[in-house]
């Protein structure tokens, strides 16, 4: 079964600072990778996803993520954060192997607080 | 936003009582999921459905059952609620297993 690890539980930074959130997964086969965001009081929504092709994917609101297969990583980045980026961010993995089941596995989440 | 409605939005119940949470969608999506969200654990899959009457267990299915008698409704039942089931429950839908999930607004359940 796949698992997802997000290294930082809490991140505090100032506006205009750069953000990088780590995500590592464990699964030997081919995967689909996602980052979801949950703004305060709201439900989760998709930031970006990687299925195949260019390992550097761009999502909404200036976010991007890079898939490094050799490191089993899918780190999320944003060059300059805004106060409105305050949210909880979740990395998720879906194994493409049918035997693994149709299950999206989430990491524990990283709470990001951007100070104005 | 995708047409997903969860009910109730909030519920307080006592240990040992049965509880049913409802997820209703108007998108005609094939796949439906129930997750619970707890601090430090992210979202954990309880059960999911890949069609009417077709369901399967997730990673934290003990103590929960589900039913899907119609495409649009996916019910989650706690047969005998325990305090460890206090959580926020999210329903999600998708068109395919590899496509993004659309989430409902969540149900805050407190078991006293």
Interface residues (C-beta under 8 A of the other chain):
Chain A: X1 X4 X6 X9 X32 X34 X36 X42 X43 X44 X45 X46 X49 X51 X90 X92 X94 X96 X101 X102 X103 X104 X105 X106 X107 X108 X109
Chain B: X31 X33 X35 X40 X41 X42 X43 X44 X45 X48 X50 X56 X58 X59 X90 X92 X97 X98 X100 X101 X103 X104 X105 X106
